[in-house]
Structures are given as structure tokens and as C-alpha cells.
Amino acid sequence: MKLFPCDNCHQTLYFENSRCVHCGVSVAYSLQESRLVQLFEPSLLCRNGRDHDACNWMVTVNHDADLCVSCRLSEVIPDLSDLANDRAWRRIEAAKRRLLYTLFALQLPVVSRKERPDNGLSFHFLKGTADEPVMTGHENGVITLNIDEADFAFRENMREKMGEGYRTVLGHLRHEIGHYYWDVMVRDAAPLRNFRALFGDESASYEDAVTRHYNEGPPANWNESFISAYATMHPWEDWAETWAHYLHMVDTLETAKSHGLSLRAPAAELGGEKIVLDDIAFFDFESLTSGWNVVTLAMNSLNRSMGMEDAYPFVLSPTVLGKLRYVHELVQWERRATKSRAAA
């Protein structure tokens, strides 16, 4: 995530800002310009920003919708008259905007369900009950999220119960969008053969895999081949977990670069070599992984200095790195294809 300058006073702005705290002007995120801009016309702010102060994105110029691109993708939202639901919805939408920022920066296709009714992208944010629980998941472009995941106490309890080292709303969304992109970029395309060589045969029964995973747990030494225990369940979940971690990497590294953090590795690690990163869409894989090693080491050390758990409790084995490289190359291929289509 980049930092942005205020158009009026050049003070630093953050992605979630709707007002410059230095000069007081209203600002909004322009998807066309990929930055925060001064908001001269209030009607250009997303309706969820105008009515609920819950979004800082602008509507698309020359588009008749009064919701921004992000909010238009939310097909189902909870009853906002319930204050707990309203609070959860705001947190989830904020995470979704961060997700979409990265997808657009990587120039990945984001096609709404309105544009493609059979398998276009949409989000359902639902509140479950004891009789009708809500399961977070993906099916044919529809990403469903249990809004209880936006409650820290609930999420932390689930993290402990599931034995997970990491569980966040943004992590959920990055994982589920991975399933969407598997359908879009892998399922019926040439990369499927390479996918199976790395992740396994996705035609294996998913239901049987779920039952086996929750009855038997992950295999011994799973971290030699998988990014997480959950990834061991089925090739689809291995892909989605790997995809989510790739998005973690590119977003975090762009944030580090935007803040001017030095990515010079300790001498014992990389001989003091300074890792140079380009813009998010143009990271080469070696710089990506080298920079990630440096940043996560620093992140975890800083957390420990504050008496907190590691921010990134994962190990990138050679096998996992091979899977991440596959994701990276697929993303770069799609970016080039998008650029070619735009130029045609």
C-alpha cells in the first residue's frame, strides 16, 4: 500500500483517509488515478461515504451508479440498523478495499456479477444464527463471509480453536479471492497441467478431503511442502492459501517501500545486500522473496520487542517457494495479457 500526498498541502495521506488532518480538505480515492485526490464535488463520493461515512472511494466518472466499484461488488450486506452489524460491515468493507487496491495494482481482471451473471465476482456479508450458521467460502464467483469474523474476540477464539497462527478479515478475503482466480485463470487454461504438478489433482473429492482433514489433521512434516496446515486439505485450498500469501507479500513490500524502509539484509543473511523493489506490478520473483525474508524478519523482531506474537508465523520452504513462483508467473502473464487487450 502506497502513501499519498495531499493535493492541497502535500501532507502525507493514508489509504483510509477521507480528510487531510493538516489542511482539512476532503479527499477520496480515485481508481482511475490510483491515488487519493482532493474531493471538489461531494456527489462524486461513493454513496456509502456520503450516507454512512463508511467509504472513501469515488464513483467512476461517466458511470451512472452512485456506489464505487468496491461497494457495487457487495451484493448482500447485513442489517445495518443493528450497531454490531454496522460495525462489522465497515471493517469488512475497509478490508475489501485493500484487497481490491492490490488486485487493480496487479492489473488482474475484476469482473462483477452484473457484467457476468454466471460467474462474475460478488460478495455476500452475512450474519449467521444458531439454526442457520454462515460458512465463509467461495462458489462460482460469490464470496461469502461470516461477519462475525470482523469481531476480534470471535476471530481470536476461532484462531485458537483451529490452531492457526494467523487469522484476519483481509486474510479471509485474499484466500477466497484465490478460489475466484483459480476459476478465472487456471481451471480451463493451459496452466492447469503445471498447477497439478505443484499442487496435486484438484479433481480428488473435496468432501472426502474435508472429512479426512478434520478427522486426522495435517500430515507429519506438512510445513516442508505447504504454507499452512489448512493448505494440506485439498489442492484447491493449497492454491488459495498460497495465493493469499502472495498478496500478503506484494502488499506488505509495497508498504515497506512506500514508507522508505531499508530492505538491506543483515550481513549474516545476505551479505548486507540491499534489495531494490520496483512498483507492485513489476516485482521480479527473486527480489520479492529476498525482500520478504528481510521484511518479515524485521516485522517479527519488532513484534517480539513489543511482547507480541510474530506478525508472520510461516516458513517458506523450497516447495512452497515453487508454488509462490507459479502464482507470481501466472499473475505476470495475466498482467501482460491485460495490457495487450487494452492496447488492441
Backbone torsions as a table, in degrees:
resi	resn	phi	psi	omega
1	MET	NA	129.3	-178.8
2	LYS	-84.1	160.6	164.8
3	LEU	-92.6	154.3	-177.2
4	PHE	-129.2	145.1	175.6
5	PRO	-87.9	143.9	173.4
6	CYS	-66.9	131.3	179.2
7	ASP	-62.7	-27.1	-173.8
8	ASN	-89.2	-46.3	-174.1
9	CYS	-123.3	-3.7	177.2
10	HIS	70.7	11.6	172.8
11	GLN	-65.2	150.1	179.1
12	THR	-67.5	133.4	175.9
13	LEU	-115.6	149.5	176.9
14	TYR	-108.3	157.9	-171.8
15	PHE	-52.3	-36.0	-176.2
16	GLU	-86.3	-5.0	-177.3
17	ASN	-64.2	140.0	170.4
18	SER	-116.6	-4.3	178.8
19	ARG	-151.5	141.8	175.1
20	CYS	-76.5	122.2	-176.8
21	VAL	-73.7	-12.7	-179.2
22	HIS	-88.6	-52.0	-176.4
23	CYS	-107.0	-12.0	173.6
24	GLY	88.0	-0.5	-178.9
25	VAL	-72.6	150.8	175.6
26	SER	-76.9	140.2	178.6
27	VAL	-131.8	158.5	178.1
28	ALA	-150.6	156.5	-179.2
29	TYR	-85.6	124.7	176.8
30	SER	-99.9	115.6	179.3
31	LEU	-66.5	-35.5	179.6
32	GLN	-62.5	-38.3	-178.1
33	GLU	-97.2	-7.2	179.9
34	SER	56.4	42.4	179.3
35	ARG	-163.4	167.0	172.5
36	LEU	-78.7	133.0	-179.4
37	VAL	-127.1	159.6	175.9
38	GLN	-68.0	132.7	-177.0
39	LEU	-93.4	100.2	-179.5
40	PHE	-84.4	-31.6	-176.7
41	GLU	-116.9	106.1	-176.5
42	PRO	-55.9	-28.5	-178.0
43	SER	-68.1	-15.0	177.9
44	LEU	-82.4	-8.9	176.3
45	LEU	-77.0	141.7	176.8
46	CYS	-50.5	142.2	-178.8
47	ARG	-57.9	-33.6	177.7
48	ASN	-68.3	-22.0	172.5
49	GLY	-78.9	-43.1	-179.0
50	ARG	-68.2	-43.4	-173.0
51	ASP	-89.1	-31.3	-172.5
52	HIS	-123.7	-3.4	-173.9
53	ASP	52.6	41.8	-173.0
54	ALA	-118.9	4.1	-179.5
55	CYS	-153.2	139.5	179.3
56	ASN	-116.8	23.2	177.3
57	TRP	-95.1	150.4	175.4
58	MET	-86.9	152.1	171.3
59	VAL	-71.8	158.0	-179.7
60	THR	-71.9	129.5	178.6
61	VAL	-60.9	140.1	-179.2
62	ASN	66.3	24.0	175.5
63	HIS	-117.6	137.3	-174.1
64	ASP	-80.5	-4.6	179.9
65	ALA	-77.4	147.8	177.1
66	ASP	-102.7	7.7	172.1
67	LEU	-108.1	149.4	178.1
68	CYS	-73.2	173.0	-179.8
69	VAL	-57.6	-42.0	-179.0
70	SER	-65.5	-50.5	-176.2
71	CYS	-68.4	-28.6	177.7
72	ARG	-65.9	-23.8	179.5
73	LEU	-77.2	-14.4	179.1
74	SER	-83.6	96.5	-174.4
75	GLU	-78.9	-33.5	179.9
76	VAL	-133.7	127.6	176.3
77	ILE	-126.8	160.5	-178.2
78	PRO	-74.4	171.8	176.3
79	ASP	-66.9	110.5	-174.6
80	LEU	-80.2	-4.8	174.6
81	SER	-72.2	-18.4	173.4
82	ASP	-84.7	120.2	-173.8
83	LEU	-61.3	-36.5	178.8
84	ALA	-66.3	-40.6	176.7
85	ASN	-63.3	-43.0	-179.8
86	ASP	-61.0	-43.2	179.7
87	ARG	-64.3	-43.0	179.8
88	ALA	-65.0	-43.4	-179.5
89	TRP	-59.4	-43.4	179.8
90	ARG	-61.6	-42.9	179.9
91	ARG	-65.6	-40.5	-178.9
92	ILE	-68.2	-43.3	179.0
93	GLU	-63.0	-37.5	177.8
94	ALA	-62.6	-41.4	177.7
95	ALA	-66.6	-38.9	-179.8
96	LYS	-64.2	-38.1	177.6
97	ARG	-63.5	-37.4	176.1
98	ARG	-65.7	-40.9	176.6
99	LEU	-58.0	-50.4	-175.9
100	LEU	-66.5	-35.1	175.9
101	TYR	-53.7	-47.5	-178.3
102	THR	-67.0	-41.8	-179.7
103	LEU	-61.5	-44.2	179.1
104	PHE	-69.1	-36.4	178.1
105	ALA	-63.8	-35.0	177.4
106	LEU	-82.2	-2.0	179.0
107	GLN	60.2	39.3	175.9
108	LEU	-86.6	149.9	-179.2
109	PRO	-69.4	131.0	174.5
110	VAL	-125.4	98.1	-175.2
111	VAL	-111.9	120.5	-174.9
112	SER	-74.7	163.8	177.5
113	ARG	-66.4	-29.2	176.1
114	LYS	-64.3	-37.4	179.1
115	GLU	-77.3	-33.6	-178.4
116	ARG	-137.1	86.9	-171.9
117	PRO	-59.4	-26.9	-175.3
118	ASP	-77.7	-37.4	-177.0
119	ASN	-148.9	22.0	176.5
120	GLY	-68.8	166.5	-174.1
121	LEU	-83.2	134.4	171.6
122	SER	-153.8	161.8	-178.0
123	PHE	-123.6	135.4	174.1
124	HIS	-118.1	114.4	178.7
125	PHE	-105.8	109.1	-167.7
126	LEU	-123.2	148.7	174.3
127	LYS	-103.6	121.1	-179.4
128	GLY	-86.6	170.8	174.9
129	THR	-129.8	173.3	178.5
130	ALA	-61.8	-35.5	-179.3
131	ASP	-82.8	-30.7	-178.2
132	GLU	-130.4	77.9	178.9
133	PRO	-68.3	153.4	178.7
134	VAL	-105.8	126.7	177.7
135	MET	-102.0	126.5	175.2
136	THR	-68.9	133.6	-178.6
137	GLY	179.9	-172.4	-179.0
138	HIS	-136.7	140.6	174.2
139	GLU	-152.8	117.3	176.1
140	ASN	50.0	44.1	176.5
141	GLY	93.4	-14.0	-179.8
142	VAL	-92.5	118.2	176.8
143	ILE	-101.1	118.4	179.4
144	THR	-104.7	133.0	178.6
145	LEU	-129.7	127.3	172.5
146	ASN	-69.5	117.5	-173.7
147	ILE	-67.2	-13.6	174.8
148	ASP	-61.1	-22.2	179.0
149	GLU	-63.8	-17.8	177.6
150	ALA	-81.5	-7.8	177.6
151	ASP	-91.5	121.1	-173.1
152	PHE	-59.7	-44.4	-176.5
153	ALA	-63.3	-43.6	178.1
154	PHE	-61.6	-47.9	-175.9
155	ARG	-64.9	-40.7	179.8
156	GLU	-67.1	-37.4	176.5
157	ASN	-62.9	-43.0	178.5
158	MET	-66.3	-38.1	179.0
159	ARG	-61.1	-44.7	178.4
160	GLU	-65.9	-43.4	-178.3
161	LYS	-62.5	-38.5	-177.5
162	MET	-88.8	-2.5	179.8
163	GLY	66.7	35.8	-177.2
164	GLU	-95.9	148.3	175.8
165	GLY	-89.2	-14.5	-173.0
166	TYR	-151.9	131.1	176.9
167	ARG	-156.6	113.8	179.8
168	THR	-139.7	163.1	175.6
169	VAL	-62.5	-45.9	179.6
170	LEU	-62.2	-38.1	176.6
171	GLY	-62.3	-41.7	176.0
172	HIS	-58.0	-48.2	-176.6
173	LEU	-65.6	-39.1	178.1
174	ARG	-66.2	-36.2	177.2
175	HIS	-66.0	-50.8	-175.8
176	GLU	-67.1	-34.6	177.3
177	ILE	-66.7	-23.2	174.5
178	GLY	-62.6	-40.1	176.3
179	HIS	-62.2	-41.1	178.1
180	TYR	-59.6	-46.0	-177.6
181	TYR	-74.2	-22.3	172.6
182	TRP	-63.7	-44.4	177.5
183	ASP	-62.2	-40.2	-174.4
184	VAL	-77.0	-40.5	-167.4
185	MET	-110.9	-16.7	-171.9
186	VAL	-121.1	-45.7	-166.5
187	ARG	-50.6	-49.6	-175.5
188	ASP	-112.3	27.4	-173.5
189	ALA	-123.7	171.0	-179.8
190	ALA	-58.1	-32.8	-178.2
191	PRO	-64.7	-6.1	-175.5
192	LEU	-61.7	-38.5	-179.4
193	ARG	-61.5	-45.5	178.4
194	ASN	-66.7	-34.8	176.6
195	PHE	-57.8	-48.8	-177.0
196	ARG	-65.5	-33.2	178.1
197	ALA	-64.5	-31.8	-177.4
198	LEU	-94.6	-43.5	-171.0
199	PHE	-103.6	-18.9	-177.2
200	GLY	105.8	178.5	-176.0
201	ASP	-85.2	111.7	-177.6
202	GLU	-71.5	-11.1	179.6
203	SER	-77.0	-9.0	174.8
204	ALA	-59.6	144.8	-175.6
205	SER	-55.0	120.1	178.6
206	TYR	-71.1	-40.4	-178.9
207	GLU	-61.8	-43.2	178.0
208	ASP	-64.3	-37.4	-179.8
209	ALA	-65.4	-40.5	178.4
210	VAL	-62.9	-47.2	179.9
211	THR	-59.7	-46.0	-179.3
212	ARG	-63.3	-41.8	-177.5
213	HIS	-62.9	-45.2	-176.1
214	TYR	-80.3	-19.1	175.9
215	ASN	-86.4	-37.1	-172.2
216	GLU	-111.3	-19.8	-177.2
217	GLY	79.4	-179.3	-179.2
218	PRO	-72.1	157.0	177.9
219	PRO	-69.0	161.7	176.6
220	ALA	-62.5	146.7	179.2
221	ASN	57.4	32.3	-177.7
222	TRP	-60.4	-29.9	-175.2
223	ASN	-72.6	-3.4	173.9
224	GLU	-76.4	-20.8	-175.1
225	SER	-128.5	-11.0	-173.9
226	PHE	-131.6	150.3	-179.9
227	ILE	-76.3	-24.3	179.8
228	SER	-152.2	163.1	177.1
229	ALA	-62.8	-37.3	-179.6
230	TYR	-63.3	-31.4	-179.4
231	ALA	-64.6	-19.7	-178.4
232	THR	-75.0	-12.2	-173.4
233	MET	-61.6	-49.4	-171.7
234	HIS	-162.2	151.4	178.8
235	PRO	-53.1	-34.4	177.4
236	TRP	-62.3	-42.1	-179.3
237	GLU	-73.6	-32.9	175.3
238	ASP	-61.8	-45.4	176.8
239	TRP	-60.4	-49.3	-175.6
240	ALA	-64.3	-38.4	177.0
241	GLU	-66.7	-40.6	178.8
242	THR	-66.6	-42.8	177.4
243	TRP	-59.0	-47.0	-179.7
244	ALA	-59.2	-41.3	-179.9
245	HIS	-68.7	-33.1	175.1
246	TYR	-62.3	-43.2	177.4
247	LEU	-66.0	-37.9	173.5
248	HIS	-54.6	-46.0	-174.4
249	MET	-64.5	-52.4	-174.0
250	VAL	-67.7	-36.1	-179.5
251	ASP	-70.2	-45.5	-179.1
252	THR	-64.5	-40.7	179.8
253	LEU	-68.0	-36.5	175.7
254	GLU	-65.4	-38.2	176.8
255	THR	-61.7	-46.0	179.3
256	ALA	-59.9	-44.1	179.9
257	LYS	-64.8	-42.3	-178.0
258	SER	-64.3	-32.5	178.9
259	HIS	-84.3	0.0	178.0
260	GLY	74.2	22.6	179.4
261	LEU	-70.7	138.6	177.3
262	SER	-73.8	131.8	176.3
263	LEU	-106.5	36.4	177.1
264	ARG	-83.6	118.3	-177.2
265	ALA	-71.0	150.0	172.4
266	PRO	-57.2	150.0	-175.0
267	ALA	-55.7	-36.5	-177.8
268	ALA	-69.8	-19.3	-176.2
269	GLU	-91.6	-56.9	-173.9
270	LEU	-134.3	28.9	178.6
271	GLY	63.9	24.6	179.9
272	GLY	74.8	11.4	-179.0
273	GLU	-64.7	134.7	177.7
274	LYS	-89.0	127.3	-179.4
275	ILE	-86.5	123.7	-179.2
276	VAL	-105.3	123.7	-178.4
277	LEU	-112.2	139.3	175.0
278	ASP	-92.0	-168.9	178.4
279	ASP	-61.0	160.5	-171.1
280	ILE	-53.1	-38.9	-175.3
281	ALA	-78.6	-6.4	-172.1
282	PHE	-123.3	15.9	175.7
283	PHE	-60.3	132.0	167.4
284	ASP	-85.6	155.3	-168.9
285	PHE	-64.4	-37.7	-179.3
286	GLU	-65.0	-43.1	176.9
287	SER	-65.3	-37.6	179.5
288	LEU	-59.8	-51.8	-176.3
289	THR	-72.8	-37.1	178.0
290	SER	-65.2	-45.3	177.3
291	GLY	-62.5	-37.6	180.0
292	TRP	-64.4	-41.0	178.2
293	ASN	-59.3	-42.1	-178.9
294	VAL	-68.4	-47.5	-176.3
295	VAL	-65.5	-43.9	-177.9
296	THR	-68.4	-34.0	174.8
297	LEU	-60.7	-45.0	179.2
298	ALA	-66.8	-43.9	179.6
299	MET	-57.6	-48.5	-178.0
300	ASN	-66.0	-38.9	178.8
301	SER	-65.7	-40.6	177.6
302	LEU	-63.8	-42.8	178.3
303	ASN	-60.8	-42.8	179.9
304	ARG	-64.2	-33.6	177.2
305	SER	-64.9	-25.1	177.9
306	MET	-95.4	6.2	179.7
307	GLY	74.4	24.9	-177.7
308	MET	-111.4	164.5	177.0
309	GLU	-69.7	162.2	179.2
310	ASP	-58.9	137.3	177.5
311	ALA	-69.7	-30.7	-178.5
312	TYR	-131.4	88.3	-175.0
313	PRO	-90.6	52.1	-176.7
314	PHE	-130.0	159.4	178.6
315	VAL	-122.7	130.1	179.0
316	LEU	-97.3	92.0	178.0
317	SER	-73.4	166.4	177.5
318	PRO	-55.6	-38.2	178.7
319	THR	-65.8	-43.3	178.3
320	VAL	-64.6	-39.9	177.5
321	LEU	-61.3	-36.1	176.5
322	GLY	-63.9	-38.5	177.4
323	LYS	-68.5	-41.3	178.0
324	LEU	-64.3	-37.4	177.0
325	ARG	-62.3	-40.5	177.9
326	TYR	-59.5	-46.1	177.7
327	VAL	-60.6	-46.3	-179.3
328	HIS	-58.5	-47.4	-178.1
329	GLU	-66.2	-35.1	177.6
330	LEU	-66.9	-42.0	177.8
331	VAL	-62.8	-43.1	-179.9
332	GLN	-66.1	-37.8	177.0
333	TRP	-63.3	-44.5	-179.9
334	GLU	-65.2	-37.9	178.2
335	ARG	-62.0	-43.5	178.4
336	ARG	-65.5	-38.5	178.8
337	ALA	-65.1	-40.1	177.9
338	THR	-62.8	-42.6	179.4
339	LYS	-63.9	-39.4	179.7
340	SER	-67.0	-40.9	178.7
341	ARG	-63.6	-39.2	-179.1
342	ALA	-67.2	-31.6	-177.9
343	ALA	-82.5	-17.2	-176.3
344	ALA	-71.5	NA	NA
